[in-house]
Amino acid sequence: MLMVAPRSYLDHNATAPLLNDAREAMTAALNCTGNPSSVHSEGRAARRIVEQARREIAKLCGAQSDGVVFTSGATEAATTLLCSKYRAGRGAVRMSHLYVSAADHPCLLSGGRFDPESVSVFSVDGDGVIDTDALRALLENHDKNDGLPLVATHLANNETGVIQPVEEIGRIAKACGAVFVVDAVQAVGRIPVDITKIGADFLIVSSHKIGGPKGVGAFVANSDLLLPAPLIVGGAQEKGCRAGTENLIGIAGFGPAAAVVGCGLDNRRHIRDMRDRIERRITEIAPDATVFSRSVARLDNTIFFAVAGLDAETAQIAFDLSGVAVSAGSACSSGKVGPSHVLQAMGHGDEAGGLRVSLGADTQPEDADHFLSAFEQLVERHARNSRAA
Amino acid sequence: MLMVAPRSYLDHNATAPLLNDAREAMTAALNCTGNPSSVHSEGRAARRIVEQARREIAKLCGAQSDGVVFTSGATEAATTLLCSKYRAGRGAVRMSHLYVSAADHPCLLSGGRFDPESVSVFSVDGDGVIDTDALRALLENHDKNDGLPLVATHLANNETGVIQPVEEIGRIAKACGAVFVVDAVQAVGRIPVDITKIGADFLIVSSHKIGGPKGVGAFVANSDLLLPAPLIVGGAQEKGCRAGTENLIGIAGFGPAAAVVGCGLDNRRHIRDMRDRIERRITEIAPDATVFSRSVARLDNTIFFAVAGLDAETAQIAFDLSGVAVSAGSACSSGKVGPSHVLQAMGHGDEAGGLRVSLGADTQPEDADHFLSAFEQLVERHARNSRAA
């Protein structure tokens, strides 16, 4: 008899397992033949799926459904929004400079459609929290004769889980006449997100971080008065904001995932308790372990830590062999081995390799035990090898 | 007892019903949790699905699998390729001007990332066939001091089904040192397509036109030496050619769809016979009907026709009420009512409204009869109304 060892998937910040509601909606949508742009019955049935999902995503963000523009994911949404050409009503508005934080996701840090010389980076402190004084100083030097400032940053960090002071950043941005884009990818479904309360002009969201499928996301506008020049051009889909036939089956799953995580926001205590238990045990097992950003506001599902001398990539492989999926840095930069830009932004040198454990609503106490047992073995082996060396 | 009238879906050029192999692969992929960029076991399982599909798409195009770059669809692929900034190996290559045909899909005609003043349009004849002399004349006037010419056009037309002389166009393009992009969206799976035989540098393909899901496509490069500047930027996915987490479930369906239609290329006689039968009956029922492009090489699944005085959009709605899904123009431009740009390019005035009937391998003789019966009723009613008026 072949025994298949159970696996513990603790990498929800890279991508979350598909929720049952998303799976059921997608399975049903496999039978929906039409193109949402077709006016016949099959087309209109497809259109209804898209519009239902649009309402569900809007609700999760405190937005109007006509502010939701579907994209192939958060990265496309970011490249669309990070652009100098906007229109406000019938007029053109130019964004002359982009301001992003040093701990942003690569899809913001890359600058989107801006030239590198038109991008400035504001710093974060040792805990990974955005230095709002640094942003304010940058914006005070912005030359408005060339165009408006565009400020883009994240609400919750994908590596540390740090929750940024976006409401304060929004006030600073507005005081300087800036347009404000918030990458809410890791935040929606984990903490309440309200586009108006944040003071954001746009949010960026992703389906696969909240239990929907990969390959679909959206940007959410707080007003239909201000919109970026389309990135993908051709047909008139998404009210002219984004050409190309919609990812119907993906969108069919995104909507229910948004509805489910929206309902679950009040019931995440067990995740925080599990996170706290894991962190306590990590520091008991390895007293020299550092849990990053532990003293600041964080997502309740994310643990980012390092053990002196323990290489994160090697440790990740050892965890994988023990049946536990965790991450060394973020998935989007996996493959390219190197220090985390988030840790570097926090002032850590090349030596620090962070391991990320990210939990989900489906994570069970057994998964936590599985991880801790594998970690204990790893630390013991590391100690033996260090003594032998 | 509620009787649901059977529907006949004859709009395969807008989007094709999902093939069983695609459905099964997608259903299986719903259980695949990992992010293809993650290095753990779950991530590697997702990666295998992507790479298997990549091989299947390459095979359908006569290309190497490492030439396939997945996108969110043909429109994104076109916007990526229609760009002035390319790299050849480690060097930069500039495309200074884009040449597209008047009968191209809006995703080419829009010019992608080129400014409108850097786009020239070459004509088609009254049958919708590209005027290669017009292209040659344009390219002879191209000023190479500014950069190379980029020629982009379609292999098979989405409205008329006309198969363009792409091999000749490829020779003309190469003789002028142009880079050649071929929109093969409506051609792959319906006629043999070989990127090298065509002489194309790039092909554009779409999943949902061949029985895969909507929201996934690819561009296929004939060499990894020449590549466009990425459109979507951020992470290092798709070898740095296209950032963003892959549409795993979509790609999982795209691959098997490509494999199935590739195997079916020799077995399309029944589609052509059905097409011919429908066209004969159309002209018997309405002797003043025009079947466009009937005398030139066409896809065997596409009928594009008009009846004098019969408004295409009204007729489409009547067909829909009779249980038959056909199209008035292409789906991507549905919603905006107006004359087909393809018919206009063929020299037809605003009065001509084309109806498109597009068949698939799943189309049954009963579907053809269903369409013809509805058409007969429509023509009779139209004649009565004309007499009464």
Interface residues (C-beta under 8 A of the other chain):
Chain A: R7 Y9 D11 A14 T15 P17 L18 R23 M26 T27 L30 N31 T33 G34 N35 S37 S38 V39 H40 S41 E42 G43 T71 S72 G73 A74 T75 E76 A78 T79 H105 P106 C107 L108 S110 G111 G112 S206 H208 P213 K214 G215 V216 L231 I232 V233 G234 G235 A236 Q237 A243 G244 T245 E246 N247 L248 I249 G250 I251 E313 Q316 I317 F319 D320 A325 V326 S327 A331 C332 S333 S334 G335 K336
Chain B: R7 Y9 D11 A14 T15 P17 L18 R23 M26 T27 L30 N31 T33 G34 N35 S37 S38 V39 H40 S41 E42 G43 T71 S72 G73 A74 T75 E76 A78 T79 H105 P106 C107 L108 S110 G111 G112 S206 H208 P213 K214 G215 V216 L231 I232 V233 G234 G235 A236 Q237 A243 G244 T245 E246 N247 L248 I249 G250 I251 E313 Q316 I317 F319 D320 A325 V326 S327 A331 C332 S333 S334 G335 K336
